[in-house]
Amino acid sequence: MHHLRKQRLPFQIIGQNVVNASWNGIGTTIAVNQSLAMPQTPNGTTILGWVNQSPQNNAGQLSVTSGSSAPYILDAPALAAQPSLLMNNWGANNLNVTNISVNNNTPIWVCLYGPGIPGQSPMTLKTDGTPLGLATGQSAMATASPQFMRLALSGTSPKLCIFAIIGGPPDPTGNNGYVIAVNAASNTGPGTGLPPPAGYYATTSSNIYPFQFNWGSSKIYVVNMSPATSSSAQVTLSPL
């Protein structure tokens, strides 16, 4: 999981230049000193993703505040190939994200996904193996059967594609999310012997990843949170 760092900052720039005061979490690029504000988050796991979009070797930073908490600082590495991630439950508080990068030429793409975010409308995912296409920012939900099931995550273009899954029992941190990258540079995560990048469950150089689970009769949420709009995807849920 991505580590948070609390830090005292010049507060006059945090949350002041709000470009969207009713942000619904859909991927948005903010310039230095610009902010996004979500009036209320769900009381459950959400996944924050961000990518430094500067074409130069400019390291960036985000400030994230929620409720009355002190700002958390998230690094946005220069020239990153895939999003950095933070999985967290913000406890139904508000959320404010500010680009506090030092170099003015450091735009950062930011997204937040999870079931229950106002303005996001998941489609219905069938459980009989019917494929469902997901463009960037689109999500789907299904009620899984009380048996082992297989969620196939496919990238339908050769570009990197990032999927987030939320469902099942919580882990020791209290979260129940999984982030998987297909068409990635390397194979990491369960069964590979290699640890995945911070915040990720797995990555694969293949264009498909089979995610198997048995969570009883419960809801499962999946979203295409790829930073590139051309990263089209397809998901299929079926019993085993």
Secondary structure, DSSP 8 states (H G I E B T S, - for coil): ----EE----GGGTTTEEEETT--S--EEE-TTEEEEES---SS-EEEEEEE--SSS--EEEEEE-TT---EEEEE-TT-SS-EEEEE--TT--EEEEE--SSSS--EEEEEE-TT-TT---EE--SSS--EEE-TT-EEEEE--SS-EEEEEEESSSS-EEEEEEESS--TTS--EEEEEES-SS-BBTTTTB---TT-SEE-SSSEEEEEE--SS-EEEEEE--SSTT--EEEEEEE-
